[in-house]
Amino acid sequence: MLKQNLQLKLSQKLSPQQIQLMKLIQLPTQAFEQRLKEEMVENPALETGKEDEYEKDEFDTSEDFDDFDDYDNERIDADEINIDEYLSDDEIPGYKTQSNNYSDDDEDRTMPFAAPVSFHQNLIEQLNTFILTDEERDIAEFLVGSIDDMGYIRRNISDIVDDMAFTQGIYTDEKTVERILHIIHELEPAGVGARDLQECLLLQLKHKTPTSAVDLAIDILENQFDAFTKKHYDKLLQKYDISQDQLRAAIDEIERLNPKPGGAYESSSKAVEHVVPDFSIRIIDGELELSLNGRNAPELHVSKDYQEMLQSYKDSREKSNAQKDAVQFIKQKLDSAKWFIDAIRQRQETLFVTMNAIMHYQEEYFLDGDEAKLKPMILKDIADMVGLDISTVSRVANSKYVETPYGTKLIKEFFSEAMKNDQGEDVSTIEIKKILQTVIEEEDKRKPLPDDKLADILKEKGYPIARRTIAKYREQLDIPVARMRKKI
């Protein structure tokens, strides 16, 4: 059954300008610069550099041009319109030909970039050092293609044989593939092509110069791998009838191995990423001074040429449909340029006032650098101080960095929840985690402290925390359970 009814409801909608501002606020410095470049390309009415004095506050696209909203019936011949009088050379906008921050005699230098060889291509090139038949090389290259980014082949030999037959038309047997796989195991980095962690570690040990410690390590991995991974050191001492020093030497050999041989190659070939701080805090005469990265405050203004074009159209007595379309385009670009400039100014103000509030809230930490002096602070605390929405503060904190006398820090790391100590005072969870980490670092690694013992120690220090909370903080600090922290 169909029926109609009338329903009233309240809803909040953001204007395009508000959405644009929110997107700009959450961008860090480098991403903001990229966004600025994109806007400059898309909108020729937006220009960089200082604005002439007579241009300021003289132009408003919202007034005096409403008469263009209706088409005028009067028409003029297209031949009578000189387009050059109205349109500037948009094919090569002025901002593209400007050279800022460079002297006239600076040479135009380019930075050479290395073309890194991929992990798999490097393995293929190493195969050239082996004498292989065409069939053997095809199998070897297929095996290299089956290696994942961590350096492992996580497939059964039988599956590989079937896959080669169906997809490559290479018909072979498991024995041949196994023989070629041993050749893959000779490639660098050592351990590549292993099918599991145990084989990966053994391959690396067998590439080392034989010593008593290496031989013992190989025996342990081959015959007592489960006991080793579970750190049952007493069982290993009894099994091999060796001293603790001998076992420690073998374990040291194993711990120096790389469980992800492919990952080491990938990380070394990646470009180094640099963090650009969005803010800088300095201590001058015992007082904190905050500054916003100058790259967040570009000098922008609305194009004078576009303003003059619009004024020329306004003064024109005869107006055609083509002229109206041109005016609407110019007005749109001018409005967009003004909105973007206003959004950037609001972004600068929002970033500064938010970080300024955080700096003063955590003044003791920024003056001293002791993480134990970080106060409990949540988004709402800063939002109430600056009169902004919590979501806006979150956008500022999540992806921005601040340069301090103690290093460059991610702003969101200064936020933490509060917990009560034994005196009823609010303390930051950051302080508690720092104390927990210190206790674990100072423990006897032969007898690591379980979570319930850690809870007792923190309680003695004045922090009554449940065992499950200790476990949560330990996981957040990426610290394993007591059994996995054991050393001999």
N, C-alpha and C positions, 0 to 999 in steps of 0.2 A: 504494500500500500504506500503510495507516495503522498507526502504532505509537505507543506511549507510552514516555517515558523521563523520568527524574528528573534535574534539573540544579540544582546549587547555584551561586549567585553572590553576590558582595558588591555592594551598591549603597548609595549615600549619598543620603538624602532630607532635605530641609529641612522643618522644622515650619512651620505657618502663621505662628507668631510670628516665626521667623527670616526668612521671606519678607517679612513686613510690615516688619521692621527694615531689610532691604536696600533695599526700595522707598523708605522714608523717608530713608535716608542719601543716596541719590542726588538727592533733591529740593533745589533751591536755596531760598532763604528765601521768595520770593513763592509758589512752588509748594507749599512746605510749609504756609504759612498757608492756602492754599486747601484743601489736604488736611485740615487741622485743622478748618476750618469744615464740611467734608463729614462728618467723623466726629462732630462735635457735633450735626449734624442727624440723623444716622442712629442715634446712641446717646444717649438721654435720661439714661442713668445716668452720663454723663460731664459734669462741670461745670467751669467756669472759676472762678478766684479762689482765695484762700487757704483752706486746710482748717482746720477747727476743731481745736484741740489734742487734745480727747478722742476725735476720730475716728481719729487716726493709729494705724496698726498694730493696730487692734482688729478688723479684719474680714478674713476669708479665706474666699472662696467655695468653697475646695477641701475644707473639712472640715465635719463635723457635719450635712451635708445629703444624705448618701447614702441616708437613709431615704426620700427622695422618689423614688428610682430605681425603686421597685416600686409599682405601683398598690395602694392600700388598697381592700379590698372594701367597707369601710363607706362609705355615701353619706349625704349630708345634702341636704335640700331646697334648691334654688337660691334660694328666697325667703328662706331664713335667712341667706344670705351678704350682708353689706353690702360691696359692692365699694369704696365710698368709703374704707373702713378700710384697704384694701390698696393701692389704686392712687392715685397722685397725678394731678393734672390734666395729662395728657400732651399735650392739644391745644395748650396754651400753656406749654411748658417754661420754667422759671425763667431759663435762660440766654438765652432770646430777649428777655426783658424787662429784662435788666440793662444798664446803661449804664456802661461802664468808661472811665476816663481823661477824663471830661467833668465839669465842674461843673454844679450844678443849674440855673444860670441861662444856660447855653450855649444858643444858638438852634440849632435843627435845620436846618442849611443844606444845600442840595444843589448840586452842581457842574453848571452847564449844559454840555452837550456840543453842539458844532456838528454839523450833519448835512451832511457833505461831498457835493458833487455829483460823480458819477462822471465819469471821463474821457470815456466815450462820450456820456453825457447832456449834458456841456458842449458837445461837438461838435454834437449835435442842436439845442441851444439857439442856437448860432451860426448855424445854417441859417436861422433866423427872420429874419435880416437880409438874406437874398437873396430876390429875387422869382422864385418857381418855380411851375410848374404842378403839379397834383396828381401827375401821372406823374413829373415830374422830381424832386419831393420824395421820392416813394417810392423812386426809384433812389438818390437821395442818402443817404437813411436806410439803405438796404441796404448801400451802400458804407461808411458809417460803421460799421455792424455788422460789416463784414469787416475792420476795422482791429484789429490785435492790440495787446496792452498796451504794446509798444514804439513803436507809432505807424505800423506798416507794413501795407500790403495785400500779402500774399504769395501772390496768386492771379492767374492770367491773366485778361485782360478777357473772353476767350471763355468761360472757365469761369464767370465771374460772370454773363454773359448767360444761359447755360444754366441756372444755379442759380436765377436770378430767375424764369425761365419755369416751371421744374418746381415750385418751392417756394412762390413768391409769386403766380404767375399774371401776372407783369409781362413782357410781350413787347416787346422793344426790340432794338437792334442795337449793335454794338461802337462805332460812331462816336458814338452818343448817350451811351453809358456813358463813353467817353473825354472827352467834353465836360463831363459832370457831374463827372468826376474832377478836372478842372481847377478846378472850384468848390471841391471838398474841399481842394485844395492851397492855397486862399486862407485856410483856417481857421487858428486859432492852437491850439497852438504851431506855428511855422513848420517845415515839413518833414513834417507829418503827412499820411498817405495815400500816402507814397512807396512804390514797389515794390522798391527796392533802396537800398543805401547811397549810391551815386553820385547818384541822383535826390534823395534826402533832403538831401544836402549842397548840391546845386545849388538846390533850392527855398529853402533858408535864405539862401544867398548872394544870390539874386535878390530877397529881401525887404529886403536892406540898401541903404543909400544908395550909389549907384555912385561908385567911386573907381578909381584906376589899379590898386591892389592887389586890389580886389574883382573888377574886370574880368579881371585876369590869373588870379586864382584860378578864376573861372568857366571860362576858356579851358582851364586845366590839367585841371580835372575833366571837362570835356566831351571833350577830345581826347587827353589824356595821363594818364588816370586810372590805368592800369596802372603807368606809370613812377613816378607819384606814390606809390602804395601800396607800391611796392618801394624807395622812396627813392633812385631813380636821379637824384640832383640834377644831376650833371654833364651828363647827357643833356638835362635840362630847360634848363639854362643855355645849352647849345649850340643847342637847338631854338628858343628864343625870343630868343636873343642879348641877354640881360639881365645885369645885375650880381647879385652875391650878395645885396646889400641888397634889391633889387627882388623876388627870389625869396623871400627870408626874410619880407618883408612879406606876400606872397601866402600863404605857408604859415602864417603867424601867423593870417591871416583864417580859413583852413580849420580850424586847430586849435582855434579858439574856438567852432566849431560844435558842435551836440549830435547825435551819431549815433543817439540814442534819444529822440526828442522826447516820445513817450508815457510813457517811464519817468520823465522829470523831473516830469510832472504827477502820476503815481501816488505818487512818493516824497514830494512836497510835501503830499499829502492824507492821508498816513498819520499815525497818532498816534505821538508820540515815545515810544520805549520807554526806560525808565530802568533802569539796572542797580543792584540792591540788593546791596551787599557783604555777604557772609556772615561775614567776619572783619574785624578791624581791627588793624593793627600800628602801634604808636607807639614813638618813641625817647624814653625818659625817663632823664635823667642817664646817657646813653651806653649804656643797656641797652634791649633790645627787650621790649616788653610786648604780649602777644596778648590779644584779647578776642573773644568770640563775639557776634554780633548778638543783642541781647536778644529779638528777635522769634522766635528759634529756641528760646527757653526759656520757653514759656507756663506759667502756674500752673494745673494741672489736679488734680482730685481726684474720687473716686468719690462719687456722690450719696448723702447721708445718708438721704434719703427711701427710696431703693431698698434700702439696707441694712436700714432699719427694717421695710420690707415683708417682706423675706426672713426676718427674725428673727420677725416676727409669724406667718408661716406655719409656722415651725419650732415655735413654742410652741403652736400650735393642736393640740388633741387629735384633732379630727375632720378627716379629709382626704379630699377627693373627687378624681375624675379632673380636673375643671375646675381645682381648686386646684393639682394637680401640673403641669398645663400652664402655669399662671400662674407657678409657681415656676421651672420650667425656662426660661421666657422671661426672668424677672428675673435668674436666675443667669447665663444666657448674656450678658445685657447688662452685668452686673457684671464677669464674667470678661473680656469684650471691653474694657471700660473700663480694667481693671487692666493688661491686656496692652499697650494703647495707651500708657498712661502710662509703663510700663516701657520700651517701645520708644523713646519720645521721650527719656527719660533716657539710654538707651544711645546714641541718636543724638547727643545733645549731647556725651557723653563721647568718642565716636568721632571726631566732627568736631574737637573741641578737641585731642585728643592727636595726631591726624594732622597738623593744621596746625601745631601746636607743634613737631613733629619736622621738618617742612619749613622752618619759620622758623629753627630752630637749624642745620639742615644748610646753609642758604643765608645764614647770619648775616652774612657779609662783604657780600653784596649788599644786604640790608635795612638795614645800617648806613650804606652808602655810596651805593647807588643806581646804581652802575656795572654795566651788564649784562655787561661783560667779566669781572666777578668771580663770575658765576653758575657754580657747580660742575656737572660732569656729575652727573646724578641721574636714576635710573630708579625705577619703582614698587617694585621689590624692595628698594631701599635703604631706603625709608621703611617698607615692610612689616616688614622685619627689625628696625627700630628700635622700632616700637610693638607688634610681636607680632601683627599683623593679617594677613589674607589679602591678596594683591595685588589681587584683584578689589574688595575693600572700599576700599582706598586709591584705586583707579581711580574708584570711585563718588564719593568725596569730591572728587577733583581735577577731574573732567571738567566739572562744571557749577557750580562755586563760584567766587566772586570774593573777593579780599581787598583791603581799602583800605590802602594804604601811603603813606608820605610822598612817594612819587614817582608817585602815581596809583593808580587801581583796576585790578588785574590779574587775569586769569584764571589760576587756580592751575596748570592743566596746562601753562601756558607756562613754568613754572619747571623742567619736566622736559626733559631732553635726553640724548642719547647722548654717549659719550666718544670722543675721538680722540687719537692721540699726536702731540705736536709733535716738532721735531727733537731735543729734549733727552730724549725718552722720557716726558715728563709727560702726564698725562691732562688734556685741555682740553675744554670743552663745545662742542658743535656750535653753540650759540647765539653763543658768542664768535666762532667762525669765520665765521658768517653775518654778524655785525655788521661784521667786518673786510672781508668781501667786498663788503658793501653800501657801505661807506665808499670802497673802491677804485673801485667803479663810479661813485659820485657824483662823484669827483674826476677821472675820466678826461676826455680831450679828446673832446667829443661829435662833433667833425668826423671823428675816427678812433677809434671805440669799440673797446674791447679784446675780442677773441674769447676763448672759454673757455680755450684753451691758453695764451694770454698771461696771463690771470687766474690760472691754475694756477701759472705761473712766478713771478708777483709774490707770491702767498701762500707759495710755497716759500721765496722770499727772506726773507719775514717770519717763517719758522720753522714753517710749516704745510705739510708735504709731502702734498698732496692731488691725486688723479687728476683729469683733465679731466672725466670723466663725473660725478664727485662735485661738481665746480664747477657743472656743468649742472643737477644735481639741486637743489643749494642755490639756484641762481639762479631756478629755476622755483618753488621754495617761497617765495621772496621776491617772486614775481610780477614779475620783471624780464625783459624780452624779450631776444632774441638781439642780438648786436652790430649787425647791419645795421638792425634796427628801432630802435636807440637813436641812430642817426645824426642829427645836426642840422647845418644849414648856418650 
